Amino acid sequence: MGRAAPCHSQAGARNSAPMSDWTHEKLTARVFEILRDELLEVDEGFTSRSDLVGAGLDSLAVTQLMLAIEESTGVWVDESLLTPENLETAETLASCVLAQLQQA
């Protein structure tokens, strides 16, 4: 599959940390935390590199995940960027979000 376009942001999200506070590691940890604690029923074998679809990520969970990421970071990920590549793992999604944060 082709390479996905960078994420798009939406200003004005509430409860978000300053953009400069986010590193790839922090974003990955936050995405992983949302997935593990709020959206998916996973065991201790689930990691930030686990396959999200295989772990039960469905369209409703993706919507909830995107809203939680927006609240945390102030970045809204355009639906066109929710590709299999960007949603493969918590790490790949964090990379997409971080790319947008760095462009802001």
C-alpha positions in Angstrom: 0.0 0.0 0.0 1.0 3.6 -0.5 2.4 5.9 2.0 -0.2 7.8 4.0 -0.4 11.6 4.0 0.5 13.4 7.2 -2.2 14.0 9.8 -4.2 17.2 9.9 -4.8 19.2 13.1 -7.7 21.1 14.4 -7.0 24.0 16.8 -8.8 24.6 20.0 -9.1 21.1 21.5 -9.7 21.1 25.2 -7.5 19.5 27.9 -4.6 19.1 25.6 -1.0 19.2 26.6 1.2 21.9 24.9 2.3 20.6 21.5 6.0 20.9 22.5 5.5 18.5 25.4 4.8 15.5 23.1 7.5 13.1 22.0 7.1 9.9 20.1 7.5 8.0 23.3 4.9 10.0 25.2 2.4 9.9 22.4 2.9 6.1 22.0 2.4 5.7 25.7 -0.8 7.8 25.6 -2.2 6.0 22.6 -1.4 2.6 24.2 -2.9 3.7 27.5 -6.2 4.7 25.8 -6.3 1.4 23.9 -5.5 -0.8 26.8 -7.4 0.9 29.6 -10.4 2.4 27.7 -11.2 0.7 24.4 -9.9 -2.9 24.1 -10.1 -6.0 26.2 -6.5 -7.2 26.1 -4.2 -9.3 28.2 -0.7 -8.5 29.5 0.8 -9.6 26.2 -0.6 -6.5 24.5 2.2 -4.0 23.7 2.5 -0.8 21.8 3.6 -2.9 18.8 0.7 -5.3 18.9 -1.6 -5.5 15.9 -4.6 -3.3 16.7 -7.2 -4.9 14.4 -6.1 -8.3 15.7 -6.6 -7.0 19.3 -10.2 -6.0 18.4 -10.0 -2.5 17.1 -13.2 -1.8 15.2 -14.7 1.3 13.6 -16.4 2.4 16.8 -13.2 2.0 18.8 -11.3 4.0 16.1 -13.8 6.9 16.5 -13.4 6.8 20.3 -9.6 6.6 20.0 -9.5 9.6 17.7 -11.6 11.7 20.1 -9.4 10.7 23.0 -6.3 11.6 21.0 -7.8 15.0 20.1 -8.5 15.7 23.8 -5.0 14.8 24.7 -3.1 16.5 22.0 -5.3 19.0 20.2 -4.7 17.1 16.9 -7.7 15.7 14.9 -6.7 12.9 12.5 -8.6 13.2 9.3 -10.5 10.1 8.4 -8.5 9.7 5.1 -5.4 9.1 7.3 -7.0 6.2 9.2 -5.3 3.7 6.9 -4.2 0.2 7.8 -0.6 1.5 7.9 -1.4 4.2 10.4 -3.7 2.0 12.5 -1.4 -1.0 12.5 0.0 -0.4 16.1 0.0 2.2 18.8 3.5 3.2 17.6 2.4 3.8 14.0 -0.6 5.9 15.0 1.6 7.9 17.4 4.0 8.6 14.5 1.2 9.9 12.4 0.0 12.2 15.2 3.5 13.4 16.0 4.1 14.3 12.4 1.2 16.7 12.5 2.2 18.1 15.9 5.6 18.9 14.4 4.0 20.7 11.5 1.9 22.9 13.7 
